[in-house]
Amino acid sequence: MHRSAHPLLAALITLSAATSAAAQTPAAAALPPADNPRITQIVRDVSPARMEADVRRLVSFGTRHTLSDTVSRTRGIGAARRWIYDEFQRISRDCGGCLEVRYISEVIPGGNNPRIPTDTRVVDVVAFLRGQTDPNRHVLIMGHYDSRVTDVMNVTADAPGANDDASGTAAVIEAARVLSKHRFDGTIVFAALAGEEQGLNGGEILTRYAKANNWQIAAVLNNDIVGNSRGMNGATDNTVVRVFAPGIAPDAPAADLRRYLYSGGELDVAPRQLARYIDRMSDAYVPNLDVMIVYRLDRFGRGGDHTPFFLGGYPAVRLTELYEDYTRQHQDLRTENGIRYGDYPEDVDYVYNARITSLNAASLAALAGAPAAPDSVTVRGAVTPNTVLRWRAVNAADLAGYRVYWRLPADVNWTHSRFFPGNVTEATLENIVIDNWFFGVAAVDRDGNESLPVFPGPGR
């Protein structure tokens, strides 16, 4: 006698058939892959050992104070920047000359800044991996290579600056090593900045350069103090990185402020979309690293080189370790009451440093590989059961479609999404009530790379 299949097995067979049938539909066929093997490989290629060698090499210059020796071959900021330049050139030779390496500098007038008493040339060392199809769209990774001790004007004392911020500079250099093996639609900028400790001079110089050259900037990732996993409070953690994401720009027009008041969006400005994006990349590609999004420009009473970019209107965030140890920051080298003060290379957690670098590299690869973000995103649906989003079509040869995101107002990250294949310019979310959700729209290519989601309002 013939036995009927077990109900659970029958259900699985039915589901499998339905899934197979769905896979043949045009919409399913157009769905991009969830994981990008190229990004997985980029994450694996980051080397803690190479990063430790970079940090120790930077420390070997004794001090990298912005006002220190620029002539010596072995000591001071001049020797340090020439080594960084040569390292970028070495990486470029390994990739067949794929990097354009240059100094970008300005003379900071003496007297205007109490930390720069005389006219001083501040020099950023920058390498460009030019985009193949959209070279004017830039994504940046930065770290500052200058260092200091307790007295910010002490230009001669040893200032190792291993964690602050050789760790961030090493992240920039290592990201250049692994990303230069690949090619992307947009341009990736690797920037080692000077003058941070004297007033964010290097960040301001590069911001002015970007504006003067009409860069379209999709993201700025500033890495400052990204290698210490032991806090002064006794806690130890190398599995969380903080991403500081500022909100409404101080020069926002009154019309935008009114729209924030009535429509929301202060949590959906571009830097905060970037922070969510980095968080999602961590979950997808970097094992044992979580992101803590902090809705602030920076830590209390402190700043970093992403600040000039944010004030310039660009999506800019700061990545920083979870726990800081202030006995290792801005300290004269000494031992007091059994405590060793100073920023030494042996105190850096290089596995943690490399993990954060992997997150940078994954985010840069995805953003540089993605299409440009959609423009002119709008939303409507008041007093109706449905929400309708519209946007301007993105011009990209490898565009697969658009992903619409939504989340409840209390949620930090996007919790729902739907993919709309093809170069469409409108999406309807049926029975999604506009008043209960926040929305965003991202452009997606055939490899699954996505732009930053764009909020329908002043957050764009």
N, C-alpha and C positions, 0 to 999 in steps of 0.2 A: 504494500500500500504506500502511496506517495505521501511523505510528510511535508507539511508546509514549513517554510523557513521560520526560525526563531524571530519574534517580533522586532527585537533590537537589530538583528542582522538584516532583516528586511528593510528596516528604517535606514540603516547605513547604506544599503545598496541603492535605495531610492535617492538618498542624499548625494551619494557618489554620482549617480546618473544625472541628477539635477545640476550638480557642480560641473560635471563634464559638459553638459549642454550649455551651461552659462559661459563656460570657457570659450565656446565657439562663437558667442555673440560679439559683434564689433566692439561694444563697450568694454567687455572683459578682455578682448584681445589687445585693446589699447592701453590697458592698465599697466603702468610702469612697475618695474620690480621694487620690492620693499627694501632690499639690501643691495648695496653697490659693492661688488668685490674689490674694485679699485680702492675704495676708501678703507675697506678691511685690511688690505695690504699696506696702505700708507700708515695705518695705526701700528701694524706689526713692525714696520721698518724703523721706528723711532728707537734709538739706542741710549739707555742710561749711561753706559760706559763712555760713549762719545761726548755726552753732555757733561759728565764729570770732568773729562779732559778739557773741555772748553772753559768750564768755570775755573779750574785750576790755572789755565793759561791766562785768563783775564786777571786773576788774583796775583799772578807772578809779576805784574807791572807795578806792584807796590801800592801806588795810589792812582786812581783814575779821576781825581778831582777835576772839574771842568777848567779850573784855573791853574792846573799843574803843568809840568814840563811838556812841551810839544815837540822838542827837538831830539831828545834822547831816544835811542833805539830800544832801550830796555825798561825805561821807567816813565810813568806819567800817561796822561790821556792821549798824547800824540802817538806814542808807541802802541797803545791799545787800539786806537781807531785804525792805524795802518794794519795791525794784525787782523782785525775784523774785515777790512777791505780785502786783504790778501786771501782770507778764508773764503769769502764770497767768490773771489776770482778762481780759487781752486775748485770750488763746487761747480762753477760755470764750465771750467775745462772738462770736468767729468761728465757734463751733460752736453758736450759739443758746443759750448758757447751760448747756452740758453739764457743766461742771466746778463742783464745790463747792470753794471755796478758803478755807482757814482757817489761822490760826496755832495751833499746838499747843505749849504752853510750860509750864515749871515754873521755880520759883526754886530754884537749887542753893545750899544753905547754905554760907556761907563757913567755911573752916577744916577742913571734912571732907575736902577735896581740896586738896593743896598748890598745884595750878594754878588754883584758884578761891579767892582769899584772902578775898573778901567776898561777901555774898549777891548772886547774879547770876541774872537771868532769862535762861534759854537758850530760844531760839525756833526751832522748826522751821516751815518754810513748806510746806504740804501741799495738794495738789489731788486730788480724787476724781472719777473717771469711773465713775459708779455702774453696776453690772451690771443687766441687764434682767430676768433670771430667777432669778439666784442672787446677790443683792447682798452677802450676808454672806461670800461666798468672795472673798478678797482676794489679789491679786498686787501686789508692791511693787517699784518702782525707786527707788533712793536715791543721793545723792551729798552730800558735806558742803560747805557754802559758806564756812565759816570758813577763815582762813589764819594763817600764823605765819612768823617768821624764826628765826634761830639760837636766841635766847633765847625760850623758850616764854612768858615773862611780859612780853615787850616788846610793849606794846599801841599804841605810837605810830609805830614805824618802818614805812616802806612794806613791805608784804608782798603782792606781786602774786598769789601762789597760782594761777598760770595753769593749771598741770597738776595741782597738789595744792591744792584739788580743783575749780577752776573747770571743768576738763574733765569731771568727773563731774556737776557741777551742770548744765552745758550739755547733757549726755546726758539728764538728767531732763527739762529744759525742752523739748528737741527731741522726745523721745519723747511728751511731752504734745501737742505740735503735730500730730504725724502720727497718733497713736492716737485723738485726739479727733475725727477725721473718721469714726470707725467706732463701732459699738456692740457690746458683748460680753455674755455671760451673767454673768460675774463682774465684780467691781469692780477697777479698776486704780488704784493709789495712786502719785502722783508726789510724792516727798518730798525737799526740800532741807533738810539737817540742819545745825545749828550745834553748837558745843562738842566736835567730834571731837578737835581737837588738845589740848583740855584734859581729855580722859579719856572719850571716847565718850559724852558727855552727851546729845547729840541722839538717838543711837540708843537709849539707855536710856529716854529720855522717850517716844519713839514706841512702843517695846516695851510699856511700862507702859500707854500709851493703848490699844494693840491688845488687851491682856489685859483691861483694864477694860471695853472695849466688846465683848468676846467675839467678836473677829474670828476667822474661820476663814481661816488663811493658807496658801495653796498654794505660795507662792514669794516669796523676798526676794532681789533682785538689787542688791547694793551696788557702785557704780562709784566707785572711788577710785584716782586716778592712771591715767587711761586715754587719755593723749594724746601720750606721748613714744615715739619709735621709735628713738632713738639711745642706746645704753648706754655706761657708763663704760669697758667693756671693748673699745670700738671697734666692736662689732657694731651693725648697723642692721637692723631688721626691723619692718615694719608689717603683717605677714600672720598674726601669732599673738597671741592674747590668753590670759592665764592665768586660770583659774577655780579659786579656792581653795575646797575643799569639805571641811568638817570631818567627823569620824567620830562615834564613840559619845559621847553626851552624858556629862559628868562625873557627873551625878546619876542615871545609868541604874540602875534597880533591880537587885538581885542576881539576881532571876529572869531578867531580860533578859540579864544578863552570862552566865549559865549557858547560855542558848539560843544566844548568839553563839558560845560555846566549842564547843558540840556541833553546832550547825546552820549556823554561818556567818552572814553578814549584816552584818559590820562595814564592808564595802565597799558595802553596799546600803542604808544609812540614807538618809533623805529628802534631806539636802543633796547627797549623792553621786548620787542619782537625778536631782536637779535639774541637776547639772553635766553628766551624760550627756545630759540633755534639751537643754541649751543647745548642747552639742557637735553633736547631731543637727540642730538648727535651723541651725547654722552651715553644715554640709555641704549642707543642703537649700536654703537661701535666701540666704546671704551669700557672694558670690564673693570669693576671695582673702583669706579669713579662716579660720584653723584655731583650734581650742581645745586648749590644754594643760591637762588636768585635774591639779590638784595636791592630793593627799590630805593636806591640812593646813588648820588654821583660817585661817592667814595666813602671811606671810613671817616668818622667824626674828626673834623679839624685837620684833615689831610687831603692830599690831592695826587693826581697822576697825569701822565701825558695824554690820556684820552680826553681830558677836560677841554683843551683847545679845539679838538675835533667836534665834541658835543656842542660847544658854544658856536662853532662854525656851521652847525646844522647837519652834521653827519651822524649816522648810527654808530655810536662808540661805547664800548664797555671796558671794564677793567676786570681781569682775572687775578685773583689773589688767594693764597693758601687760607685754609680755614682758621688755624691758630697761629698767631704771631708771637714771637719771643723778642721783647724789646731790649733784652740784654744783648741781642745780636744785631740791632739796627742802630746806625748813627752813633756808634760807641768808639771811644778811644780804646785801644788794645790794652787791657789790664786785668788783674785779678783782685777782687775786693770781697772780703768776708766769705772766701771760698767760692765765689762766683766768677767765672771767666767771662769777661765782656769782650765783644768783638764779633765781626761777621766773617767767620772762618769757613773754608771750603769743606772741612770734615764734618761740619754741622748740617750740611745740606743733605736732604733725603733725595737721592738721584732717581730712585724708582718713581717717587711721587712727582718729581720735576718732569720726568719723561712722560708720565701718565697725563699730566696737564698739557704737555707739548703735543701729545697724540690727539687730545681733544681739539686743540687749536688747528692742527693739520687737517683733521677730519672736517671741521667746520669750514675752513678755508677751501678745501677741495670741493665740498658740496656746493658752496656758494659760487665759487669761480666756475664750476662746471654747469651751474644752473642757468636758465634763461634770466633775463632781467625781470624784476618784479612788475606786476601789472600796475598801471597808472589809472587815476580817476575812478577809483572804486567807490561805488555808492550803494546804499541799501534803502529799501522801502518795504512797507508791510504794516504800517500803522492801522489799527482797528480791522485787521484781516487775520485769518489763521495761518497764512503763509508768509515767508520772507523771501524777497527777491533781491539778488545782488547783481550789479552790472559793473563792467570795467572796460577799459580800452584794450584791444587786442595787442599781444606782445609779438614782435617780429623776431622769430627765432626758427631756424631751419629744422632743428631737432625737437621742437615743442611737441609734447604729447597731449597736453591739456592743462587744466587748472584744478587745484584742490581747494575746496571751500572748507574752512575750519569754523567751529563754534564751541563755546564753553559757557558754563554758568558764571555769573558775575563774581562769585566767591572763589572760583578756581584760578590757580596760578597759571597752569598750562592748558593748552588745547586738549579737549577730551573727546571731541567728535570731529569727523571729517568725511567728505564725500568727493570723489574724483569725477570731473566732468571732462570727457575726452574731446580732443579737437580744439581748434582755435575759436572757441565760442566766446561770447562776451556777456553772457547772462546765465544765471543759475537760480532755480526756484527750489526752496526747501519747504516742502509741503508739511503743514501742521507743526511747523517750528515757529513759535510766536516771537516776533521781533523783540518784544519788551523784556523777555526773560533770558536773553542770550547776548553775548558779544561775538562778532564775526570777523573773519579775515579771509583773504584770497591770495593764493600763491600760484606762480607759474611752475610747471613741471616738465622736465625733458624726458626723452625716451629711456634714459638710464635711471630715472627716478630722482635725479637731483632737483631740488626745489629752491625757489627764491625765498626771501623773507615773506611771510604773510603780510598783507597790507590791510590795515583797518579802514573801514569806510568812513572817513572823517578826517579831522585835522591831524590824527596820528600818522598819516602818510608822510 
